[in-house]
Amino acid sequence: MDRLLVLAINPGSTSTKVAVYQQNKQIFQKTICHDSESLERFDKITDQFQFRKEIIMEELDKANINKEDIKIIVGRGGLLKPVSSGIYEVNERMKEDLRNSPIGEHASNLGGLIADDFAKSIDGARAYIADPVVVDELQDVARLSGHPLIERRSIFHALNQKAIARHHASSISREYEDMNLIVVHMGGGITVGAHCKGRVIDVNNGLDGDGPYTPERSGSLPAGDLARLCFNGDYTFKEVKKMIKGKGGYVAYLGTNNAQEVNEKARNGDPEAQKAERGLIYQVAKEVGSMATVLEGKVDGILLTGGMANNEDIVTGIKKMVSYIANVFVYPGEDEMHALMMNGLLMNKGFIKVKEYK
């Protein structure tokens, strides 16, 4: 058991994070950045599989990690069919859906594929994913959009939201399953989840145009105006999709997706930066208020996490608007690598059961 190593793999759009743990002690961690030229040669994200896998192998070799001691490999989950929260062993059906996602392309789709390939090369190793972005615990009423042709979907930062919620509950000697929490993940995407007794019963779809605008996403847009924009002949479907995700939010207003840069300009008196930052704060706070009603006002805490939780002005602004609902706790950054490892260890020790992807 002492030699058993856990390998965590978290592919992002421009980087791949990899870490190795001996029990719960991190013995290696690396964020491998990929320049745009390296990735532009691939038509599809899943075409990057071999490229990213080989780089991970090189980094493990440089760190003198004995791969034969790696027995648990946990990758970040991708855009699969909706699943319940938990850890899943990678199987053939999952790999097929990761290669040809029913929802779309995302770098996280590579997590399970690379984990499985690694496991096949190591005697006794097994590959898993944990709390993918498609974790779906929505209550039925939350699925109603207003038209039967469109159903609200659960796509959010499940891995980090669940990890931070459990960490917070543990820090105050309570059980996550006994609490009502509102968790706000603020990064390139922003998701605000209503956690009711261990289940995320409502959350905005942070991937595809729902909720607050973000550094690069438009969030919810007025439906009539969006429809007119789609059919006025000036934009293609691809261009409109890019407005929603990639060229929305700060990018559309200010030409940058760098929240720190926007904050610095706002602090230096730039009126457009100040306006855009105020708007983001305002919309996040509105979404928190919305989730408070979902929990019928019974909120044990509001947790702010993700990269922008390091931004003092954004945190202060949100606190000012929502602290009357419940106490606000700040957990800057994200804890995804640790969460992947913990899922693997808890599974190995029998504290949580492995689920089957069907």
Secondary structure as UniProt FT lines:
FT   TURN            2..3
FT   STRAND          5..11
FT   STRAND          15..22
FT   TURN            23..24
FT   STRAND          25..33
FT   HELIX           36..40
FT   HELIX           45..48
FT   HELIX           49..62
FT   TURN            63..64
FT   HELIX           67..69
FT   STRAND          70..76
FT   STRAND          87..89
FT   HELIX           92..99
FT   TURN            107..108
FT   HELIX           109..120
FT   TURN            123..124
FT   STRAND          126..130
FT   TURN            133..134
FT   HELIX           140..143
FT   STRAND          144..147
FT   TURN            148..149
FT   STRAND          150..151
FT   HELIX           158..171
FT   TURN            172..173
FT   HELIX           176..178
FT   STRAND          180..186
FT   STRAND          190..196
FT   TURN            197..198
FT   STRAND          199..203
FT   HELIX           223..231
FT   HELIX           237..244
FT   HELIX           249..254
FT   HELIX           259..267
FT   TURN            268..269
FT   HELIX           271..294
FT   TURN            295..297
FT   STRAND          301..306
FT   HELIX           307..310
FT   HELIX           312..322
FT   TURN            323..325
FT   STRAND          328..333
FT   HELIX           336..348
FT   TURN            349..350
FT   STRAND          354..355
//
